[in-house]
Amino acid sequence: MSHLYVVYALESTISVVEAESKGEALDTFVRGLMDDENLNYFIKDFSFGDGLLTQFYRDDQGYLFDIDQNEVPERLQQLNEQEKDDYIDSWIESNARQFWNAEPQFASEFLQELDKAKHSDSPQAHQFSNAFLVSTIKKIIQQGDWYEAFDIVQIDLADTNYQVIYED
């Protein structure tokens, strides 16, 4: 049985979705965001500092690149260039696999696009599958950093003709 859900991200968007569950409402909402320029840039741009890839530039001691200083941290400076690259690449791969833990095929898809971008003149992914984008957008939203006060609320007017969706 379908229900109506309000999907809101304050100061950004409020949508009404018909779905069987909250999870299905999120899936429907996310499919509507697949062409969002900001989300696509965040996911597909492999320039350091602007996108999802930047979240993976860390090891167990912190960030692997200081954008303000334009250098790697002191702990990596004794390594030669190949060793630095190998070390950073291994942590990026590990962090990507952790991010898509339950969906390793999406970590592989991301890492393949990253490798293609490294060997081209463009620091962007050329093509991600729709399933990858849906999963990734959901993860980004669920991390809580993309939207302020994001929630999905089922509209239930069975016992009343009034329902508060959000209250500050």
C-alpha positions as CSV (number, residue, x, y, z in Angstrom):
1,M,0.0,0.0,0.0
2,S,1.5,3.3,-1.1
3,H,1.8,6.3,1.3
4,L,2.8,9.9,0.8
5,Y,6.1,11.0,2.2
6,V,7.5,14.5,2.6
7,V,11.2,14.5,1.8
8,Y,12.8,17.7,3.0
9,A,16.1,19.3,3.1
10,L,15.7,22.7,4.7
11,E,16.9,25.7,2.7
12,S,17.1,23.5,-0.3
13,T,14.1,21.3,-1.3
14,I,10.8,20.0,-0.1
15,S,9.2,17.1,-2.1
16,V,6.2,14.9,-1.8
17,V,6.9,11.3,-2.8
18,E,4.5,8.3,-3.2
19,A,6.1,5.2,-2.0
20,E,5.7,1.9,0.0
21,S,8.3,2.8,2.6
22,K,10.7,5.5,3.8
23,G,13.5,3.7,2.0
24,E,11.6,3.6,-1.3
25,A,10.8,7.3,-0.8
26,L,14.5,8.0,-0.4
27,D,15.2,6.0,-3.6
28,T,12.6,8.0,-5.5
29,F,13.9,11.3,-4.2
30,V,17.5,10.4,-5.1
31,R,16.6,9.3,-8.6
32,G,15.1,12.8,-9.0
33,L,18.5,14.3,-8.0
34,M,20.6,12.3,-10.5
35,D,20.8,15.3,-12.8
36,D,21.6,17.8,-10.1
37,E,24.7,19.8,-11.2
38,N,26.2,20.3,-7.8
39,L,25.9,16.6,-6.8
40,N,27.2,15.4,-10.1
41,Y,30.2,17.8,-9.8
42,F,30.8,16.6,-6.2
43,I,30.8,13.0,-7.3
44,K,32.4,13.2,-10.7
45,D,35.1,15.8,-10.2
46,F,38.5,14.3,-9.3
47,S,40.2,17.6,-8.6
48,F,41.6,17.6,-5.1
49,G,39.6,19.7,-2.6
50,D,36.2,19.9,-4.3
51,G,34.6,16.5,-4.3
52,L,33.9,13.1,-2.9
53,L,37.5,12.0,-3.8
54,T,38.8,14.4,-1.2
55,Q,37.1,12.4,1.6
56,F,39.3,9.4,0.6
57,Y,42.6,11.4,1.0
58,R,43.2,10.2,4.5
59,D,45.0,7.5,6.3
60,D,44.8,6.4,10.0
61,Q,46.7,9.5,11.0
62,G,44.7,12.2,9.1
63,Y,44.6,13.9,5.7
64,L,47.2,12.9,3.1
65,F,47.4,16.4,1.6
66,D,47.3,19.8,3.1
67,I,45.6,22.0,0.5
68,D,46.5,25.2,2.3
69,Q,50.2,24.3,2.3
70,N,50.0,22.5,-1.1
71,E,52.0,19.6,0.2
72,V,51.8,16.2,1.8
73,P,52.1,16.0,5.6
74,E,55.5,15.7,7.2
75,R,55.1,12.0,7.8
76,L,55.1,11.4,4.0
77,Q,57.8,13.8,3.0
78,Q,60.6,11.3,3.4
79,L,59.1,9.0,0.8
80,N,60.1,9.4,-2.9
81,E,57.4,10.4,-5.4
82,Q,56.5,6.8,-6.4
83,E,56.2,5.7,-2.8
84,K,54.0,8.7,-1.9
85,D,51.8,8.0,-4.9
86,D,51.5,4.3,-4.0
87,Y,50.8,5.1,-0.3
88,I,48.1,7.6,-1.2
89,D,46.6,5.4,-3.8
90,S,46.4,2.5,-1.4
91,W,44.6,4.6,1.2
92,I,42.2,6.1,-1.4
93,E,41.3,2.5,-2.5
94,S,40.9,1.4,1.1
95,N,38.7,4.4,2.0
96,A,36.6,4.0,-1.2
97,R,36.0,0.3,-0.4
98,Q,35.0,1.2,3.1
99,F,32.6,3.9,1.9
100,W,30.8,1.5,-0.4
101,N,31.4,-1.4,2.0
102,A,28.1,-3.3,1.3
103,E,28.4,-2.5,-2.5
104,P,32.0,-3.3,-3.5
105,Q,31.0,-3.1,-7.2
106,F,30.5,0.7,-6.7
107,A,33.9,1.1,-5.1
108,S,35.4,-0.7,-8.1
109,E,33.4,1.5,-10.5
110,F,34.7,4.7,-8.7
111,L,38.3,3.5,-8.7
112,Q,38.1,2.5,-12.4
113,E,36.8,6.0,-13.3
114,L,39.5,7.6,-11.1
115,D,42.2,5.6,-12.9
116,K,40.8,6.6,-16.3
117,A,40.8,10.3,-15.2
118,K,44.5,10.0,-14.0
119,H,45.4,8.8,-17.5
120,S,43.5,11.5,-19.4
121,D,43.6,15.3,-19.6
122,S,40.3,15.5,-17.7
123,P,40.0,15.3,-13.9
124,Q,36.5,14.0,-14.2
125,A,34.6,10.8,-14.4
126,H,33.3,10.1,-17.8
127,Q,30.5,7.7,-17.0
128,F,29.0,6.2,-13.8
129,S,26.1,3.8,-13.9
130,N,22.7,4.9,-12.7
131,A,22.9,2.4,-9.8
132,F,26.2,3.8,-8.8
133,L,24.8,7.4,-8.7
134,V,21.7,6.4,-6.8
135,S,23.8,4.6,-4.2
136,T,26.4,7.3,-3.9
137,I,23.9,10.2,-3.7
138,K,22.0,8.3,-0.9
139,K,25.3,7.8,1.0
140,I,26.2,11.5,0.6
141,I,22.8,12.6,1.9
142,Q,22.8,10.0,4.8
143,Q,26.3,11.3,5.9
144,G,24.5,14.5,6.9
145,D,26.9,16.9,5.3
146,W,25.0,17.7,2.1
147,Y,21.6,19.0,3.4
148,E,20.7,20.7,6.6
149,A,18.0,19.0,8.6
150,F,17.2,16.3,6.0
151,D,14.3,13.9,6.8
152,I,11.6,11.8,5.3
153,V,8.2,12.0,7.1
154,Q,5.2,9.9,6.2
155,I,2.0,11.9,5.8
156,D,-0.6,10.3,8.0
157,L,-3.9,12.1,8.2
158,A,-5.9,9.0,9.3
159,D,-6.8,10.4,12.8
160,T,-6.5,14.1,12.1
161,N,-6.6,16.6,9.3
162,Y,-3.4,18.3,10.4
163,Q,0.2,17.1,10.6
164,V,3.4,19.0,11.6
165,I,6.2,17.9,9.2
166,Y,9.1,20.0,10.7
167,E,9.3,22.1,13.8
168,D,12.3,24.0,14.9
